[in-house]
């Protein structure tokens, strides 16, 4: 795998991660400091949407891991 291909997969991972956090930002209020998510009101999220975002993130991370293991002849555990 070429360095450019790995860079593209990393960019995809960052985009998917950003999408996931944007989803959380849109659905969970922040604390008074505006830093951490405030779960005190127990917001209910659509489980299917949460899973969809997480699955994309997890899939991309596993995909990238496979490329890196192969590219650097690493021992996958």
MODELLER restraints for C-alpha pairs under 7 A, 6 or more apart:
rsr = mdl.restraints
at = mdl.atoms
rsr.add(forms.Gaussian(group=physical.xy_distance, feature=features.Distance(at['CA:1:A'], at['CA:71:A']), mean=5.91, stdev=0.5))
rsr.add(forms.Gaussian(group=physical.xy_distance, feature=features.Distance(at['CA:9:A'], at['CA:64:A']), mean=6.29, stdev=0.5))
rsr.add(forms.Gaussian(group=physical.xy_distance, feature=features.Distance(at['CA:13:A'], at['CA:57:A']), mean=6.66, stdev=0.5))
rsr.add(forms.Gaussian(group=physical.xy_distance, feature=features.Distance(at['CA:13:A'], at['CA:60:A']), mean=5.82, stdev=0.5))
rsr.add(forms.Gaussian(group=physical.xy_distance, feature=features.Distance(at['CA:13:A'], at['CA:61:A']), mean=6.60, stdev=0.5))
rsr.add(forms.Gaussian(group=physical.xy_distance, feature=features.Distance(at['CA:16:A'], at['CA:56:A']), mean=6.81, stdev=0.5))
rsr.add(forms.Gaussian(group=physical.xy_distance, feature=features.Distance(at['CA:16:A'], at['CA:57:A']), mean=5.75, stdev=0.5))
rsr.add(forms.Gaussian(group=physical.xy_distance, feature=features.Distance(at['CA:17:A'], at['CA:57:A']), mean=6.14, stdev=0.5))
rsr.add(forms.Gaussian(group=physical.xy_distance, feature=features.Distance(at['CA:20:A'], at['CA:53:A']), mean=5.52, stdev=0.5))
rsr.add(forms.Gaussian(group=physical.xy_distance, feature=features.Distance(at['CA:28:A'], at['CA:37:A']), mean=6.30, stdev=0.5))
rsr.add(forms.Gaussian(group=physical.xy_distance, feature=features.Distance(at['CA:28:A'], at['CA:38:A']), mean=6.86, stdev=0.5))
rsr.add(forms.Gaussian(group=physical.xy_distance, feature=features.Distance(at['CA:28:A'], at['CA:43:A']), mean=6.54, stdev=0.5))
rsr.add(forms.Gaussian(group=physical.xy_distance, feature=features.Distance(at['CA:29:A'], at['CA:37:A']), mean=5.94, stdev=0.5))
rsr.add(forms.Gaussian(group=physical.xy_distance, feature=features.Distance(at['CA:29:A'], at['CA:38:A']), mean=5.63, stdev=0.5))
rsr.add(forms.Gaussian(group=physical.xy_distance, feature=features.Distance(at['CA:30:A'], at['CA:36:A']), mean=5.51, stdev=0.5))
rsr.add(forms.Gaussian(group=physical.xy_distance, feature=features.Distance(at['CA:30:A'], at['CA:37:A']), mean=4.36, stdev=0.5))
rsr.add(forms.Gaussian(group=physical.xy_distance, feature=features.Distance(at['CA:30:A'], at['CA:38:A']), mean=4.98, stdev=0.5))
rsr.add(forms.Gaussian(group=physical.xy_distance, feature=features.Distance(at['CA:31:A'], at['CA:37:A']), mean=5.83, stdev=0.5))
rsr.add(forms.Gaussian(group=physical.xy_distance, feature=features.Distance(at['CA:31:A'], at['CA:38:A']), mean=4.84, stdev=0.5))
rsr.add(forms.Gaussian(group=physical.xy_distance, feature=features.Distance(at['CA:69:A'], at['CA:75:A']), mean=6.77, stdev=0.5))
rsr.add(forms.Gaussian(group=physical.xy_distance, feature=features.Distance(at['CA:69:A'], at['CA:76:A']), mean=6.46, stdev=0.5))
